[in-house]
């Protein structure tokens, strides 16, 4: 089945014919690619994502604590 593109769909199609930057890190609202370029992550997130920022050590610590206390 051919991909649906243009005005026939509201879904952003993945373009598998191009190279995308490889994200290697981030802090706060910024992330960085493998070539050292920084990008502002201005995605709203909507209902499908929680945009909490990158490198949140407080959330990493909490997730580790929750995992250790809830795993069997």
PDB file of N, CA, C and O in Angstrom, chain B, residues numbered from 101:
ATOM      1  N   UNK B 101       0.852  -1.178   0.000  1.00  0.00           N
ATOM      2  CA  UNK B 101       0.000   0.000   0.000  1.00  0.00           C
ATOM      3  C   UNK B 101       0.896   1.239   0.000  1.00  0.00           C
ATOM      4  O   UNK B 101       1.795   1.330   0.836  1.00  0.00           O
ATOM      5  N   UNK B 102       0.686   2.181  -0.894  1.00  0.00           N
ATOM      6  CA  UNK B 102       1.525   3.391  -0.924  1.00  0.00           C
ATOM      7  C   UNK B 102       1.242   4.283   0.283  1.00  0.00           C
ATOM      8  O   UNK B 102       0.123   4.291   0.795  1.00  0.00           O
ATOM      9  N   UNK B 103       2.243   5.034   0.743  1.00  0.00           N
ATOM     10  CA  UNK B 103       2.021   5.918   1.894  1.00  0.00           C
ATOM     11  C   UNK B 103       1.048   7.042   1.557  1.00  0.00           C
ATOM     12  O   UNK B 103       0.994   7.515   0.422  1.00  0.00           O
ATOM     13  N   UNK B 104       0.292   7.456   2.546  1.00  0.00           N
ATOM     14  CA  UNK B 104      -0.629   8.577   2.390  1.00  0.00           C
ATOM     15  C   UNK B 104       0.134   9.841   2.735  1.00  0.00           C
ATOM     16  O   UNK B 104       0.656   9.973   3.842  1.00  0.00           O
ATOM     17  N   UNK B 105       0.201  10.773   1.791  1.00  0.00           N
ATOM     18  CA  UNK B 105       0.933  12.016   2.026  1.00  0.00           C
ATOM     19  C   UNK B 105       0.093  13.202   1.588  1.00  0.00           C
ATOM     20  O   UNK B 105      -0.960  13.048   0.968  1.00  0.00           O
ATOM     21  N   UNK B 106       0.581  14.395   1.924  1.00  0.00           N
ATOM     22  CA  UNK B 106      -0.089  15.619   1.495  1.00  0.00           C
ATOM     23  C   UNK B 106      -1.371  15.871   2.242  1.00  0.00           C
ATOM     24  O   UNK B 106      -1.489  15.539   3.422  1.00  0.00           O
ATOM     25  N   UNK B 107      -2.331  16.455   1.562  1.00  0.00           N
ATOM     26  CA  UNK B 107      -3.577  16.860   2.208  1.00  0.00           C
ATOM     27  C   UNK B 107      -4.503  15.682   2.493  1.00  0.00           C
ATOM     28  O   UNK B 107      -5.551  15.866   3.113  1.00  0.00           O
ATOM     29  N   UNK B 108      -4.138  14.469   2.053  1.00  0.00           N
ATOM     30  CA  UNK B 108      -4.972  13.296   2.291  1.00  0.00           C
ATOM     31  C   UNK B 108      -4.839  12.770   3.714  1.00  0.00           C
ATOM     32  O   UNK B 108      -5.609  11.898   4.119  1.00  0.00           O
ATOM     33  N   UNK B 109      -3.885  13.277   4.477  1.00  0.00           N
ATOM     34  CA  UNK B 109      -3.647  12.757   5.824  1.00  0.00           C
ATOM     35  C   UNK B 109      -3.174  13.876   6.742  1.00  0.00           C
ATOM     36  O   UNK B 109      -2.543  14.836   6.300  1.00  0.00           O
ATOM     37  N   UNK B 110      -3.487  13.739   8.020  1.00  0.00           N
ATOM     38  CA  UNK B 110      -2.989  14.669   9.031  1.00  0.00           C
ATOM     39  C   UNK B 110      -1.809  14.068   9.787  1.00  0.00           C
ATOM     40  O   UNK B 110      -1.312  14.664  10.742  1.00  0.00           O
ATOM     41  N   UNK B 111      -1.363  12.899   9.364  1.00  0.00           N
ATOM     42  CA  UNK B 111      -0.240  12.214  10.002  1.00  0.00           C
ATOM     43  C   UNK B 111       1.043  12.609   9.288  1.00  0.00           C
ATOM     44  O   UNK B 111       1.117  12.559   8.060  1.00  0.00           O
ATOM     45  N   UNK B 112       2.045  12.999  10.052  1.00  0.00           N
ATOM     46  CA  UNK B 112       3.342  13.367   9.484  1.00  0.00           C
ATOM     47  C   UNK B 112       4.068  12.088   9.084  1.00  0.00           C
ATOM     48  O   UNK B 112       4.429  11.297   9.956  1.00  0.00           O
ATOM     49  N   UNK B 113       4.294  11.863   7.780  1.00  0.00           N
ATOM     50  CA  UNK B 113       4.924  10.605   7.358  1.00  0.00           C
ATOM     51  C   UNK B 113       6.425  10.608   7.627  1.00  0.00           C
ATOM     52  O   UNK B 113       7.079  11.644   7.513  1.00  0.00           O
ATOM     53  N   UNK B 114       6.964   9.451   7.983  1.00  0.00           N
ATOM     54  CA  UNK B 114       8.397   9.292   8.176  1.00  0.00           C
ATOM     55  C   UNK B 114       9.053   9.213   6.811  1.00  0.00           C
ATOM     56  O   UNK B 114       8.642   8.412   5.972  1.00  0.00           O
ATOM     57  N   UNK B 115      10.054  10.022   6.581  1.00  0.00           N
ATOM     58  CA  UNK B 115      10.789  10.008   5.318  1.00  0.00           C
ATOM     59  C   UNK B 115      12.011   9.121   5.506  1.00  0.00           C
ATOM     60  O   UNK B 115      13.020   9.561   6.056  1.00  0.00           O
ATOM     61  N   UNK B 116      11.926   7.866   5.048  1.00  0.00           N
ATOM     62  CA  UNK B 116      13.024   6.920   5.244  1.00  0.00           C
ATOM     63  C   UNK B 116      14.156   7.120   4.251  1.00  0.00           C
ATOM     64  O   UNK B 116      15.174   6.434   4.325  1.00  0.00           O
ATOM     65  N   UNK B 117      13.987   8.058   3.316  1.00  0.00           N
ATOM     66  CA  UNK B 117      15.011   8.302   2.326  1.00  0.00           C
ATOM     67  C   UNK B 117      16.008   9.375   2.709  1.00  0.00           C
ATOM     68  O   UNK B 117      16.865   9.728   1.898  1.00  0.00           O
ATOM     69  N   UNK B 118      15.924   9.900   3.903  1.00  0.00           N
ATOM     70  CA  UNK B 118      16.869  10.942   4.316  1.00  0.00           C
ATOM     71  C   UNK B 118      17.540  10.566   5.626  1.00  0.00           C
ATOM     72  O   UNK B 118      17.060   9.707   6.365  1.00  0.00           O
ATOM     73  N   UNK B 119      18.652  11.222   5.896  1.00  0.00           N
ATOM     74  CA  UNK B 119      19.372  10.999   7.147  1.00  0.00           C
ATOM     75  C   UNK B 119      18.879  12.000   8.180  1.00  0.00           C
ATOM     76  O   UNK B 119      18.718  13.184   7.884  1.00  0.00           O
ATOM     77  N   UNK B 120      18.646  11.526   9.372  1.00  0.00           N
ATOM     78  CA  UNK B 120      18.212  12.381  10.472  1.00  0.00           C
ATOM     79  C   UNK B 120      19.354  12.551  11.460  1.00  0.00           C
ATOM     80  O   UNK B 120      20.206  11.670  11.565  1.00  0.00           O
ATOM     81  N   UNK B 121      19.393  13.669  12.193  1.00  0.00           N
ATOM     82  CA  UNK B 121      20.424  13.830  13.221  1.00  0.00           C
ATOM     83  C   UNK B 121      20.284  12.758  14.294  1.00  0.00           C
ATOM     84  O   UNK B 121      19.182  12.304  14.602  1.00  0.00           O
ATOM     85  N   UNK B 122      21.414  12.367  14.852  1.00  0.00           N
ATOM     86  CA  UNK B 122      21.431  11.397  15.949  1.00  0.00           C
ATOM     87  C   UNK B 122      21.605  12.172  17.243  1.00  0.00           C
ATOM     88  O   UNK B 122      22.630  12.821  17.452  1.00  0.00           O
ATOM     89  N   UNK B 123      20.604  12.105  18.113  1.00  0.00           N
ATOM     90  CA  UNK B 123      20.652  12.815  19.396  1.00  0.00           C
ATOM     91  C   UNK B 123      21.549  12.038  20.353  1.00  0.00           C
ATOM     92  O   UNK B 123      21.378  10.835  20.550  1.00  0.00           O
ATOM     93  N   UNK B 124      22.503  12.747  20.941  1.00  0.00           N
ATOM     94  CA  UNK B 124      23.443  12.109  21.861  1.00  0.00           C
ATOM     95  C   UNK B 124      23.342  12.639  23.283  1.00  0.00           C
ATOM     96  O   UNK B 124      23.946  12.074  24.195  1.00  0.00           O
ATOM     97  N   UNK B 125      22.590  13.712  23.488  1.00  0.00           N
ATOM     98  CA  UNK B 125      22.470  14.239  24.835  1.00  0.00           C
ATOM     99  C   UNK B 125      21.526  15.415  24.885  1.00  0.00           C
ATOM    100  O   UNK B 125      21.038  15.896  23.862  1.00  0.00           O
ATOM    101  N   UNK B 126      21.282  15.865  26.098  1.00  0.00           N
ATOM    102  CA  UNK B 126      20.422  17.015  26.257  1.00  0.00           C
ATOM    103  C   UNK B 126      20.428  17.513  27.682  1.00  0.00           C
ATOM    104  O   UNK B 126      20.825  16.804  28.606  1.00  0.00           O
ATOM    105  N   UNK B 127      19.977  18.754  27.847  1.00  0.00           N
ATOM    106  CA  UNK B 127      19.858  19.361  29.169  1.00  0.00           C
ATOM    107  C   UNK B 127      18.756  20.401  29.102  1.00  0.00           C
ATOM    108  O   UNK B 127      18.758  21.275  28.236  1.00  0.00           O
ATOM    109  N   UNK B 128      17.812  20.294  30.032  1.00  0.00           N
ATOM    110  CA  UNK B 128      16.706  21.245  30.041  1.00  0.00           C
ATOM    111  C   UNK B 128      15.879  21.135  28.775  1.00  0.00           C
ATOM    112  O   UNK B 128      15.388  20.056  28.446  1.00  0.00           O
ATOM    113  N   UNK B 129      15.719  22.241  28.061  1.00  0.00           N
ATOM    114  CA  UNK B 129      14.917  22.246  26.829  1.00  0.00           C
ATOM    115  C   UNK B 129      15.789  22.079  25.582  1.00  0.00           C
ATOM    116  O   UNK B 129      15.281  22.173  24.465  1.00  0.00           O
ATOM    117  N   UNK B 130      17.091  21.834  25.753  1.00  0.00           N
ATOM    118  CA  UNK B 130      18.015  21.718  24.623  1.00  0.00           C
ATOM    119  C   UNK B 130      18.467  20.283  24.456  1.00  0.00           C
ATOM    120  O   UNK B 130      18.656  19.566  25.439  1.00  0.00           O
ATOM    121  N   UNK B 131      18.642  19.858  23.205  1.00  0.00           N
ATOM    122  CA  UNK B 131      19.305  18.588  22.956  1.00  0.00           C
ATOM    123  C   UNK B 131      20.391  18.799  21.909  1.00  0.00           C
ATOM    124  O   UNK B 131      20.381  19.794  21.184  1.00  0.00           O
ATOM    125  N   UNK B 132      21.329  17.855  21.834  1.00  0.00           N
ATOM    126  CA  UNK B 132      22.512  17.997  20.990  1.00  0.00           C
ATOM    127  C   UNK B 132      22.666  16.774  20.116  1.00  0.00           C
ATOM    128  O   UNK B 132      22.428  15.651  20.560  1.00  0.00           O
ATOM    129  N   UNK B 133      23.073  16.991  18.847  1.00  0.00           N
ATOM    130  CA  UNK B 133      23.273  15.858  17.953  1.00  0.00           C
ATOM    131  C   UNK B 133      24.735  15.421  17.955  1.00  0.00           C
ATOM    132  O   UNK B 133      25.579  16.038  18.606  1.00  0.00           O
ATOM    133  N   UNK B 134      25.021  14.347  17.217  1.00  0.00           N
ATOM    134  CA  UNK B 134      26.365  13.767  17.196  1.00  0.00           C
ATOM    135  C   UNK B 134      27.395  14.710  16.585  1.00  0.00           C
ATOM    136  O   UNK B 134      28.594  14.530  16.800  1.00  0.00           O
ATOM    137  N   UNK B 135      26.949  15.715  15.825  1.00  0.00           N
ATOM    138  CA  UNK B 135      27.861  16.687  15.243  1.00  0.00           C
ATOM    139  C   UNK B 135      28.065  17.908  16.128  1.00  0.00           C
ATOM    140  O   UNK B 135      28.755  18.847  15.730  1.00  0.00           O
ATOM    141  N   UNK B 136      27.476  17.913  17.327  1.00  0.00           N
ATOM    142  CA  UNK B 136      27.650  19.007  18.264  1.00  0.00           C
ATOM    143  C   UNK B 136      26.662  20.157  18.102  1.00  0.00           C
ATOM    144  O   UNK B 136      26.766  21.158  18.810  1.00  0.00           O
ATOM    145  N   UNK B 137      25.705  20.032  17.183  1.00  0.00           N
ATOM    146  CA  UNK B 137      24.697  21.090  17.011  1.00  0.00           C
ATOM    147  C   UNK B 137      23.643  20.971  18.104  1.00  0.00           C
ATOM    148  O   UNK B 137      23.205  19.876  18.458  1.00  0.00           O
ATOM    149  N   UNK B 138      23.247  22.137  18.633  1.00  0.00           N
ATOM    150  CA  UNK B 138      22.210  22.178  19.679  1.00  0.00           C
ATOM    151  C   UNK B 138      20.885  22.587  19.064  1.00  0.00           C
ATOM    152  O   UNK B 138      20.836  23.403  18.144  1.00  0.00           O
ATOM    153  N   UNK B 139      19.802  22.006  19.590  1.00  0.00           N
ATOM    154  CA  UNK B 139      18.458  22.293  19.109  1.00  0.00           C
ATOM    155  C   UNK B 139      17.560  22.617  20.297  1.00  0.00           C
ATOM    156  O   UNK B 139      17.660  21.990  21.352  1.00  0.00           O
ATOM    157  N   UNK B 140      16.693  23.591  20.119  1.00  0.00           N
ATOM    158  CA  UNK B 140      15.674  23.888  21.112  1.00  0.00           C
ATOM    159  C   UNK B 140      14.525  22.925  20.879  1.00  0.00           C
ATOM    160  O   UNK B 140      13.963  22.891  19.784  1.00  0.00           O
ATOM    161  N   UNK B 141      14.169  22.146  21.882  1.00  0.00           N
ATOM    162  CA  UNK B 141      13.054  21.210  21.758  1.00  0.00           C
ATOM    163  C   UNK B 141      11.779  21.983  22.042  1.00  0.00           C
ATOM    164  O   UNK B 141      11.369  22.123  23.195  1.00  0.00           O
ATOM    165  N   UNK B 142      11.162  22.478  20.997  1.00  0.00           N
ATOM    166  CA  UNK B 142       9.963  23.298  21.132  1.00  0.00           C
ATOM    167  C   UNK B 142       8.693  22.505  20.893  1.00  0.00           C
ATOM    168  O   UNK B 142       7.639  23.092  20.652  1.00  0.00           O
ATOM    169  N   UNK B 143       8.770  21.180  20.954  1.00  0.00           N
ATOM    170  CA  UNK B 143       7.588  20.352  20.770  1.00  0.00           C
ATOM    171  C   UNK B 143       6.682  20.491  21.977  1.00  0.00           C
ATOM    172  O   UNK B 143       7.141  20.418  23.117  1.00  0.00           O
ATOM    173  N   UNK B 144       5.402  20.690  21.730  1.00  0.00           N
ATOM    174  CA  UNK B 144       4.469  20.879  22.837  1.00  0.00           C
ATOM    175  C   UNK B 144       4.211  19.584  23.585  1.00  0.00           C
ATOM    176  O   UNK B 144       3.853  19.615  24.762  1.00  0.00           O
ATOM    177  N   UNK B 145       4.384  18.457  22.931  1.00  0.00           N
ATOM    178  CA  UNK B 145       4.143  17.182  23.583  1.00  0.00           C
ATOM    179  C   UNK B 145       2.718  16.715  23.423  1.00  0.00           C
ATOM    180  O   UNK B 145       2.482  15.541  23.138  1.00  0.00           O
ATOM    181  N   UNK B 146       1.773  17.596  23.597  1.00  0.00           N
ATOM    182  CA  UNK B 146       0.373  17.204  23.460  1.00  0.00           C
ATOM    183  C   UNK B 146      -0.006  16.141  24.468  1.00  0.00           C
ATOM    184  O   UNK B 146       0.585  16.053  25.544  1.00  0.00           O
ATOM    185  N   UNK B 147      -0.973  15.350  24.124  1.00  0.00           N
ATOM    186  CA  UNK B 147      -1.469  14.338  25.054  1.00  0.00           C
ATOM    187  C   UNK B 147      -0.652  13.060  25.024  1.00  0.00           C
ATOM    188  O   UNK B 147      -0.879  12.175  25.849  1.00  0.00           O
ATOM    189  N   UNK B 148       0.296  12.933  24.095  1.00  0.00           N
ATOM    190  CA  UNK B 148       1.035  11.684  23.939  1.00  0.00           C
ATOM    191  C   UNK B 148       2.445  11.720  24.518  1.00  0.00           C
ATOM    192  O   UNK B 148       3.135  10.701  24.508  1.00  0.00           O
ATOM    193  N   UNK B 149       2.882  12.859  25.016  1.00  0.00           N
ATOM    194  CA  UNK B 149       4.245  12.942  25.530  1.00  0.00           C
ATOM    195  C   UNK B 149       4.304  13.901  26.710  1.00  0.00           C
ATOM    196  O   UNK B 149       3.590  14.903  26.757  1.00  0.00           O
ATOM    197  N   UNK B 150       5.164  13.574  27.651  1.00  0.00           N
ATOM    198  CA  UNK B 150       5.411  14.474  28.775  1.00  0.00           C
ATOM    199  C   UNK B 150       6.734  15.167  28.523  1.00  0.00           C
ATOM    200  O   UNK B 150       7.782  14.523  28.565  1.00  0.00           O
ATOM    201  N   UNK B 151       6.709  16.448  28.264  1.00  0.00           N
ATOM    202  CA  UNK B 151       7.935  17.181  27.983  1.00  0.00           C
ATOM    203  C   UNK B 151       8.495  17.749  29.278  1.00  0.00           C
ATOM    204  O   UNK B 151       8.197  18.880  29.661  1.00  0.00           O
ATOM    205  N   UNK B 152       9.297  16.954  29.931  1.00  0.00           N
ATOM    206  CA  UNK B 152       9.833  17.308  31.241  1.00  0.00           C
ATOM    207  C   UNK B 152      11.242  17.852  31.157  1.00  0.00           C
ATOM    208  O   UNK B 152      11.785  18.302  32.166  1.00  0.00           O
ATOM    209  N   UNK B 153      11.851  17.824  29.976  1.00  0.00           N
ATOM    210  CA  UNK B 153      13.218  18.282  29.822  1.00  0.00           C
ATOM    211  C   UNK B 153      14.186  17.120  29.811  1.00  0.00           C
ATOM    212  O   UNK B 153      13.811  15.977  30.071  1.00  0.00           O
ATOM    213  N   UNK B 154      15.438  17.424  29.506  1.00  0.00           N
ATOM    214  CA  UNK B 154      16.480  16.413  29.402  1.00  0.00           C
ATOM    215  C   UNK B 154      17.436  16.544  30.570  1.00  0.00           C
ATOM    216  O   UNK B 154      17.633  17.633  31.110  1.00  0.00           O
ATOM    217  N   UNK B 155      18.028  15.421  30.954  1.00  0.00           N
ATOM    218  CA  UNK B 155      19.046  15.440  31.997  1.00  0.00           C
ATOM    219  C   UNK B 155      18.509  15.771  33.373  1.00  0.00           C
ATOM    220  O   UNK B 155      19.221  16.354  34.190  1.00  0.00           O
ATOM    221  N   UNK B 156      17.265  15.409  33.643  1.00  0.00           N
ATOM    222  CA  UNK B 156      16.638  15.711  34.936  1.00  0.00           C
ATOM    223  C   UNK B 156      17.072  14.676  35.959  1.00  0.00           C
ATOM    224  O   UNK B 156      16.441  13.628  36.097  1.00  0.00           O
ATOM    225  N   UNK B 157      18.156  14.971  36.681  1.00  0.00           N
ATOM    226  CA  UNK B 157      18.679  14.016  37.655  1.00  0.00           C
ATOM    227  C   UNK B 157      17.673  13.728  38.757  1.00  0.00           C
ATOM    228  O   UNK B 157      17.676  12.633  39.320  1.00  0.00           O
ATOM    229  N   UNK B 158      16.811  14.691  39.078  1.00  0.00           N
ATOM    230  CA  UNK B 158      15.808  14.444  40.103  1.00  0.00           C
ATOM    231  C   UNK B 158      14.814  13.368  39.644  1.00  0.00           C
ATOM    232  O   UNK B 158      14.388  12.536  40.444  1.00  0.00           O
ATOM    233  N   UNK B 159      14.449  13.387  38.362  1.00  0.00           N
ATOM    234  CA  UNK B 159      13.524  12.376  37.846  1.00  0.00           C
ATOM    235  C   UNK B 159      14.201  11.021  37.670  1.00  0.00           C
ATOM    236  O   UNK B 159      13.575   9.979  37.860  1.00  0.00           O
ATOM    237  N   UNK B 160      15.484  11.039  37.304  1.00  0.00           N
ATOM    238  CA  UNK B 160      16.236   9.794  37.176  1.00  0.00           C
ATOM    239  C   UNK B 160      16.342   9.120  38.540  1.00  0.00           C
ATOM    240  O   UNK B 160      16.152   7.910  38.663  1.00  0.00           O
ATOM    241  N   UNK B 161      16.644   9.913  39.554  1.00  0.00           N
ATOM    242  CA  UNK B 161      16.751   9.373  40.921  1.00  0.00           C
ATOM    243  C   UNK B 161      15.407   8.811  41.383  1.00  0.00           C
ATOM    244  O   UNK B 161      15.355   7.722  41.955  1.00  0.00           O
ATOM    245  N   UNK B 162      14.340   9.534  41.142  1.00  0.00           N
ATOM    246  CA  UNK B 162      13.008   9.070  41.539  1.00  0.00           C
ATOM    247  C   UNK B 162      12.626   7.794  40.811  1.00  0.00           C
ATOM    248  O   UNK B 162      12.079   6.877  41.424  1.00  0.00           O
ATOM    249  N   UNK B 163      12.903   7.717  39.513  1.00  0.00           N
ATOM    250  CA  UNK B 163      12.577   6.519  38.749  1.00  0.00           C
ATOM    251  C   UNK B 163      13.362   5.310  39.284  1.00  0.00           C
ATOM    252  O   UNK B 163      12.819   4.208  39.373  1.00  0.00           O
ATOM    253  N   UNK B 164      14.616   5.513  39.633  1.00  0.00           N
ATOM    254  CA  UNK B 164      15.414   4.440  40.213  1.00  0.00           C
ATOM    255  C   UNK B 164      14.851   3.977  41.546  1.00  0.00           C
ATOM    256  O   UNK B 164      14.786   2.779  41.819  1.00  0.00           O
ATOM    257  N   UNK B 165      14.444   4.932  42.376  1.00  0.00           N
ATOM    258  CA  UNK B 165      13.861   4.581  43.677  1.00  0.00           C
ATOM    259  C   UNK B 165      12.553   3.826  43.478  1.00  0.00           C
ATOM    260  O   UNK B 165      12.322   2.808  44.131  1.00  0.00           O
ATOM    261  N   UNK B 166      11.696   4.310  42.585  1.00  0.00           N
ATOM    262  CA  UNK B 166      10.421   3.644  42.336  1.00  0.00           C
ATOM    263  C   UNK B 166      10.618   2.236  41.804  1.00  0.00           C
ATOM    264  O   UNK B 166       9.895   1.317  42.188  1.00  0.00           O
ATOM    265  N   UNK B 167      11.593   2.063  40.924  1.00  0.00           N
ATOM    266  CA  UNK B 167      11.866   0.739  40.375  1.00  0.00           C
ATOM    267  C   UNK B 167      12.342  -0.215  41.458  1.00  0.00           C
ATOM    268  O   UNK B 167      11.933  -1.376  41.487  1.00  0.00           O
ATOM    269  N   UNK B 168      13.199   0.261  42.343  1.00  0.00           N
ATOM    270  CA  UNK B 168      13.724  -0.619  43.380  1.00  0.00           C
ATOM    271  C   UNK B 168      12.682  -0.956  44.440  1.00  0.00           C
ATOM    272  O   UNK B 168      12.775  -1.998  45.088  1.00  0.00           O
ATOM    273  N   UNK B 169      11.700  -0.092  44.620  1.00  0.00           N
ATOM    274  CA  UNK B 169      10.692  -0.370  45.661  1.00  0.00           C
ATOM    275  C   UNK B 169       9.484  -1.121  45.125  1.00  0.00           C
ATOM    276  O   UNK B 169       8.732  -1.704  45.906  1.00  0.00           O
ATOM    277  N   UNK B 170       9.279  -1.124  43.812  1.00  0.00           N
ATOM    278  CA  UNK B 170       8.094  -1.782  43.268  1.00  0.00           C
ATOM    279  C   UNK B 170       8.378  -3.080  42.544  1.00  0.00           C
ATOM    280  O   UNK B 170       7.447  -3.825  42.240  1.00  0.00           O
ATOM    281  N   UNK B 171       9.663  -3.382  42.251  1.00  0.00           N
ATOM    282  CA  UNK B 171       9.965  -4.633  41.551  1.00  0.00           C
ATOM    283  C   UNK B 171       9.998  -5.773  42.569  1.00  0.00           C
ATOM    284  O   UNK B 171      10.381  -5.605  43.726  1.00  0.00           O
ATOM    285  N   UNK B 172       9.575  -6.951  42.073  1.00  0.00           N
ATOM    286  CA  UNK B 172       9.348  -8.086  42.908  1.00  0.00           C
ATOM    287  C   UNK B 172      10.472  -8.845  43.421  1.00  0.00           C
ATOM    288  O   UNK B 172      10.278  -9.824  44.141  1.00  0.00           O
TER     289      UNK B 172
END
